[in-house]
Amino acid sequence: MTQISTDAYGSAEVERMFRRLFTVLPDLVAIPQRSVVNDNVVFIESDCTTTLGNRAVHFSVCDRFVIDHGKLLERR
């Protein structure tokens, strides 16, 4: 099974991480529920749905993004 790293640094690495995620879970849907900005940190909480085998799976995630001068520095 492919492992998806939870940390990414810089916009290119964040893009690669999301591309791998959607390769492994092509029907993944993430619907943002809440967000907050604190200085240069953005938190986005999302409810997710995907299919594993024949079963629908639901889970929540909270992404943390660090942004500096309009550039994405980090995602956790």
C-alpha positions as CSV (number, residue, x, y, z in Angstrom):
1,M,0.0,0.0,0.0
2,T,1.2,3.5,-0.8
3,Q,2.0,5.6,2.2
4,I,1.0,9.3,2.3
5,S,3.2,11.6,4.3
6,T,1.4,13.9,6.6
7,D,4.0,16.7,6.3
8,A,4.9,18.6,3.2
9,Y,7.2,21.6,2.8
10,G,6.8,24.1,-0.1
11,S,4.1,24.3,-2.7
12,A,5.6,21.6,-5.0
13,E,5.8,19.1,-2.2
14,V,2.3,19.9,-1.1
15,E,1.0,19.4,-4.6
16,R,2.8,16.0,-4.9
17,M,1.3,14.9,-1.6
18,F,-2.2,15.7,-2.7
19,R,-1.6,14.1,-6.1
20,R,-0.5,10.9,-4.4
21,L,-3.5,11.0,-2.1
22,F,-6.0,11.3,-4.9
23,T,-4.2,8.5,-6.8
24,V,-4.7,6.2,-3.8
25,L,-8.2,7.5,-3.1
26,P,-9.6,8.7,-6.5
27,D,-13.1,9.2,-5.2
28,L,-12.1,11.2,-2.1
29,V,-14.3,14.1,-1.4
30,A,-13.3,16.6,1.3
31,I,-15.9,19.2,2.3
32,P,-14.5,22.1,4.4
33,Q,-16.5,22.7,7.6
34,R,-14.5,25.3,9.5
35,S,-11.4,27.4,9.1
36,V,-9.3,29.8,11.1
37,V,-6.4,32.1,10.4
38,N,-3.9,33.0,13.1
39,D,-1.0,35.2,11.8
40,N,0.6,33.1,9.0
41,V,-1.1,29.8,10.0
42,V,-4.3,28.6,8.4
43,F,-6.3,25.6,9.8
44,I,-9.0,24.0,7.7
45,E,-11.2,21.2,9.1
46,S,-12.9,19.0,6.6
47,D,-15.3,16.1,6.5
48,C,-14.1,13.4,4.1
49,T,-15.7,10.5,2.3
50,T,-14.1,7.8,0.1
51,T,-14.5,4.2,-0.8
52,L,-12.3,1.4,0.5
53,G,-13.2,-1.9,-1.2
54,N,-17.0,-1.9,-1.2
55,R,-17.4,0.3,1.8
56,A,-17.9,4.0,2.2
57,V,-15.6,5.5,4.7
58,H,-16.1,8.8,6.5
59,F,-13.5,10.7,8.5
60,S,-12.5,14.2,9.5
61,V,-9.2,15.9,9.0
62,C,-7.6,19.2,10.1
63,D,-5.0,20.6,7.8
64,R,-2.5,23.2,9.0
65,F,-0.9,25.4,6.4
66,V,1.9,27.9,7.1
67,I,2.0,30.8,4.6
68,D,4.6,33.5,4.3
69,H,4.2,36.5,1.9
70,G,1.6,34.6,-0.1
71,K,3.8,31.5,-0.4
72,L,2.9,28.1,1.0
73,L,5.7,27.0,3.3
74,E,4.3,23.9,5.1
75,R,1.3,21.6,5.4
76,R,0.7,19.3,8.3
